[in-house]
Amino acid sequence: MENRQIPKWSELRELLQFRRMELDPIKRRLSRSFTIADLRNHAKRTTPRAVFNYTDGAAEEEITLARCRQAFRDLEFVPSVLRDVSNPDPTTELFGRKLAFPLVLAPTGYTRMMHNDGEKAVARVAARFNVPYTLSTVGTTTVEDLAAAAPDGNNWFQLYVAKDRQKTAALIERVLASGYEVLMVTVDTQVGGSRVRELRDGLTIPPALTVRAFADMATHPSWWFDKLTTPPIEFASLRGFSGNSAEVADQIFDPALTFEDIAWLRSVWPHKLLVKGIQSVADAERVVGLGCDGVVLSNHGGRQLDRSPTVLRILPAVRERLGPDRVVLIDSGVMSGSDVLAAVALGADAVMVGRAYLYGLMAGGERGVARALEILRGQYLRSMQLLGVKSTAGVTPQHVAFVD
Ligand SMILES: Cc1cc2nc3c(=O)[nH]c(=O)nc-3n(C[C@H](O)[C@H](O)[C@H](O)COP(=O)(O)O)c2cc1C
C-alpha cells in the first residue's frame, strides 16, 4: 500500500500557476502560434473565406503544391554528433549583403487584400529581421512608397513583362530610381493558372460588396472595417495601365515572352537579375548563359501549371550544372525553418517563402509577419545545431538524404 497524504495548501500554491490573461486578441493568438501551420489556422478564422482561399489555394487539383510539401517531408537529415555547436552562425551572404539566415520573402500580389498592413508592413519586418523582401509588379503599394517605408531594407523587385514593352521599360526606370538592388523576372505566367477555389468562391479583385460579402461581414467585421475605411485595393505601381484589375492583369501576362526578352532585360537592368519560375536544368543553364545572375527554382507555389516538377528534386542537378558561383534560390511549399535548412543542404543559396509570411500577415498584420519570421528563424537555428553544424556555410549535401 502506498503511503498517501492530503496535500497542504502551501505545497499546492507552489504548483498553481495562473498566467495573466492576455487581453489583446492578436498578441494572444500569436503567442500561441508555434508553427506556420498554427498561423494558418488563425488566418483561416480571421480572414474572409475567399481571401484565405486565394492565398492558400493552388491551381487545378493542387497536385503540385501537395507534392512540393511532401518532397520536403521526404528529406531526412543526417546529423553529425559530438560537434561543438555552442556559437551557431545562421547568417549567409547574398549579392554582397549579409542575411540573418538564408531566407527571402517572395513576391505576392494583392498583399493589402490579406491584411490592410500590406506590403509596407512585410518590408519593414524583413528589414528588421535582415532578410530581403521582394515587391510584386501586382503589389498594392507603389515601388516608391515601399522604398520609402523600408529605406534600410534589402528591397528587391519582381517583374512581370507586360505586352507593351515600353510600359515595362518605364516601370524598370522607376524601380531603378527607387534604389532596388535585385530584379527578379517571373517567367511561369504565360497565362494565369486556373485556381479552382477562386472560381468557386467567385473572388473579385478588389473584393466586391456582393450579397455573400455582406453575409461574410458578420463573421469578419474587422477585416471588412479595414477594407472599407482605407484606400481601395489596386495595382499601385501600374496606374499607367488602363482598365479594371482583370483587364490590367491581361496586359501584364505576355504569352509571347521568350529568351530574347530576357536578353533585352539584361541589357536594360544594370544590377543583379534573377529569373523566377525555372523548372528544368536546361532552362537554368540557358538564362544564365544570357548573363543572368541566377535562377529561382519555382512552380509559383503550385499556382500555375499543375503537375509541374517538384523543384526540390531538381535542385542538386541545377546546382551542379551552374556551379558554385551562380545564385540558386528555390521556393514552393516551404512551411518551416527545417525545410529551409534542407534546401540549403541540397545546394540553395537561400529559400523563398510566400504563404508562410502571408499566413502571419492574415493572422496578425505586421506583428503576425514578425511571428512567422521568428518561427522560421528559430526552427532553422535549432535544426542546424541538432544537425551538428555550426554555420550555414557548413551545411552540405551529406547532411540530407531523400527517403524513397
Ligand atoms: C497569394 C500569392 C500571390 C502571389 N503573387 C505573385 C506575384 O505577384 N508574382 C510572382 O512572381 N509570384 C507570386 N506568387 C508566388 C510566390 O512568389 C512564390 O513563388 C510562392 O508563394 C512560393 O510558394 P509558397 O507559398 O508555398 O512559399 C504568389 C503567391 C501567393 C501565395
The ligand as a MOL file (V3000), in Angstrom:
LIG
                    3D

  0  0  0     0  0            999 V3000
M  V30 BEGIN CTAB
M  V30 COUNTS 31 33 0 0 0
M  V30 BEGIN ATOM
M  V30 1 C -1.1500 34.9430 -52.7310 0
M  V30 2 C 0.0340 34.7860 -53.5950 0
M  V30 3 C 0.3200 35.7600 -54.5490 0
M  V30 4 C 1.4510 35.6130 -55.3710 0
M  V30 5 N 1.7670 36.6050 -56.2690 0
M  V30 6 C 2.9080 36.5070 -57.0020 0
M  V30 7 C 3.3150 37.5670 -57.8540 0
M  V30 8 O 2.6830 38.6020 -57.9270 0
M  V30 9 N 4.4580 37.3970 -58.5650 0
M  V30 10 C 5.2170 36.2440 -58.5020 0
M  V30 11 O 6.2420 36.1440 -59.1730 0
M  V30 12 N 4.8540 35.2530 -57.6780 0
M  V30 13 C 3.7350 35.3430 -56.9280 0
M  V30 14 N 3.3820 34.3420 -56.0760 0
M  V30 15 C 4.2650 33.1630 -55.9460 0
M  V30 16 C 5.3190 33.4010 -54.8710 0
M  V30 17 O 6.2300 34.3770 -55.2540 0
M  V30 18 C 6.0710 32.1110 -54.5600 0
M  V30 19 O 6.6280 31.5950 -55.7360 0
M  V30 20 C 5.2080 31.0520 -53.8910 0
M  V30 21 O 4.3270 31.6470 -52.9700 0
M  V30 22 C 6.0880 30.0450 -53.1870 0
M  V30 23 O 5.3410 29.0310 -52.5880 0
M  V30 24 P 4.8910 29.0560 -51.0540 0
M  V30 25 O 3.7220 29.9800 -50.9860 0
M  V30 26 O 4.4970 27.6450 -50.8090 0
M  V30 27 O 6.0330 29.5370 -50.2210 0
M  V30 28 C 2.2700 34.4620 -55.2430 0
M  V30 29 C 1.9660 33.5040 -54.2750 0
M  V30 30 C 0.8690 33.6470 -53.4580 0
M  V30 31 C 0.5960 32.6020 -52.4110 0
M  V30 END ATOM
M  V30 BEGIN BOND
M  V30 1 1 1 2
M  V30 2 1 2 3
M  V30 3 2 2 30
M  V30 4 2 3 4
M  V30 5 1 4 5
M  V30 6 1 4 28
M  V30 7 2 5 6
M  V30 8 1 6 7
M  V30 9 1 6 13
M  V30 10 2 7 8
M  V30 11 1 7 9
M  V30 12 1 9 10
M  V30 13 2 10 11
M  V30 14 1 10 12
M  V30 15 2 12 13
M  V30 16 1 13 14
M  V30 17 1 14 15
M  V30 18 1 14 28
M  V30 19 1 15 16
M  V30 20 1 16 17
M  V30 21 1 16 18
M  V30 22 1 18 19
M  V30 23 1 18 20
M  V30 24 1 20 21
M  V30 25 1 20 22
M  V30 26 1 22 23
M  V30 27 1 23 24
M  V30 28 2 24 25
M  V30 29 1 24 26
M  V30 30 1 24 27
M  V30 31 2 28 29
M  V30 32 1 29 30
M  V30 33 1 30 31
M  V30 END BOND
M  V30 END CTAB
M  END
